[in-house]
Amino acid sequence: MRASALFLLAFLWGGLLATPAQAGESLKADKVIVVKSERRMILFRERRVLRAYRIALGFAPREHKTRAGDGRTPEGRYVLDWRNPKSSFYRALHISYPNELDRRQARQRGINPGGDIMIHGLPIGLEEIDRDHSKSDWTDGCVAVTNREMDEIWELVDDGTPIEIRP
């Protein structure tokens, strides 16, 4: 197998994991990438995969989010800018959508771009769905993981971490 194919497999399945010796004292992620078409979220540290997760997206995941209530997950470059430990979903990290470009485009169309896009765990009271949550897209535009995964992400990702959401 060629090196590029091996890297791709490792990238997609979290095989190039940073170790404490490689990542220094901290194993904090310095970038998050969401690949919507693969329903995968990858946490990176110094270009090495820390963790990879299977995700659920908005109920209408194709294309970029343009308006409130469209069920789409945004695409582009954002920041994980604050967290909510008492969300109606198990923990939530806020994605800085809409950014200035999103707001400008919405103004030009005369629409509300929406907001409150998060990475979050499962709905409070529905924890038993666990891994089955990723069998379909069910959020209003957010990125969902299991509660156990959310605990891990909560510790690995600081406020201010960039996130790129790809089609």
N, C-alpha and C positions, 0 to 999 in steps of 0.2 A: 504494500500500500504506500502511495506517495506521501511525503511529509505533509503536503497541504491537505490531503484527505484525512490524515490522522489528526491534524490540528482542528479541522472542521468537526470531526467526531468529538474530540475533546471539548471544543467550544460548545457544541450543542448539548452535550451530556455532562458537562462539568468535570471533565477528566484532567484538565490542567489546573489542578488546585494549588493555590499558594499555601505554603507552609509557614509557620512562624519564622523560621530562619530566612525564608525568601521575602517575606513581607515585613520584616523587622519586628519591633515590639507589638505593633498593632495589626490586627487582621481586619481593620475597617475597610469597607469598600470605598474606592475613589471614583467609581462610575457604575451606573446601572444601565443595562440595555434591555429593552423589551422588543421582542420580535413577534409582532401580532400574528403573522401568518403561521408561525410555528407554535403559538401559545406557549412561549418560553420567556422567562426573565432571567438574566444573568447578572450576577454581581462580580465586579472586577476589582482587583488591587494590582496596580503597576502592570497592567495588561495581562494579568493572569486571572483565570477564572477562580473565584472564591467559592461560589455556589451557583447552581442553576435550578430553576423551579418551573414546574408545569403550572400554568395560570388559566384563569377564566377572564374574559373581557366583557365589554358592553354587549348588550343583546343584539346590536347591529354593528359588528366590529369593523366591517370593511370601510375604507376611506377615513379621512381625517374628521374629527369632531368639528362641527361648524356652529351648532346651536344647542341651546338648552333642550333637553328631552329627546335628542336624536338617537340616544343609545350607542353612540360611537365612542371609542377610545381615541383620544387625540394622537397625532403623530408629530414628531418634531423633537426639539431640544428644550428641556425644561430643567427645573431644580426641585429636589425634595426639600421643601422649605420649612415645614413645621409638622408636628405630630400631635395626634389626638389619642391619648390612652383610654378615653371614655367614650369612644365612638359607638354607634349602634351596631357596628360591625366590630369584630375583635381587633382592636388596635388599628390605627390608620396613619399612614404617612402621606402628607399632602403633596401633590404634583402641582407645580406653579402654572398650570393652565388656567385661564388663558394668558398667554404672553402678549406683548404689545402688538405683534403682527396679528395674532388671533383677534384681539379687540378691534384693531383697525379694520380688518376684513369684515367683522360682524357689523361695525358701524356703517360701512359702505353698503351693506345689504339690508340695513335697518333691522337687525335681529339681535337677540341676546345670545352671546357665545356660550353661556352656561359656565359651570365651575364646579368646585368641590370634587375634583377628580383625585382619587386616592389609590394607594396600594393598601389593601386591607385584608383581614382575615374573614372568617365566616360570620354570617348574621348571628347576633346573640340569640341563643335558644335553638339554633339549627346546627350546632357543632357536629352532630352525628353524621352529617353528609361528608365530612372530612375529604378524602381523596376524590370522591365522586363529584366534588364541586367543579372540577375541570372538564367534565364530560360534555358540558354545554356552556355557552356564554350567557350569563345571567345578570351581570351588574348593569348599572345605568351609564357606564362609561369608564368605570374604575378597573383596576387590575387586582384580582383576588387570588389569594393563596390559602393554604390551610392555617389554622391557628398555630400549630406547632412551627410551621415555616415562618409565620409572622413574628413569632417570638425570636427566631434566629435573625431575621431581617432587621427587626427592631434594634438588636444589639450590634449588627454589622454595618448599619447605615446611619451616618450622622446627618443632622440638618445641614443643608448646603451642598449635599452630594448631587452632582449632575445626573440626569436621567435622559436617555435618548429612546424615543419610542419609534420603532420602524414599522413600515407596513407588513 
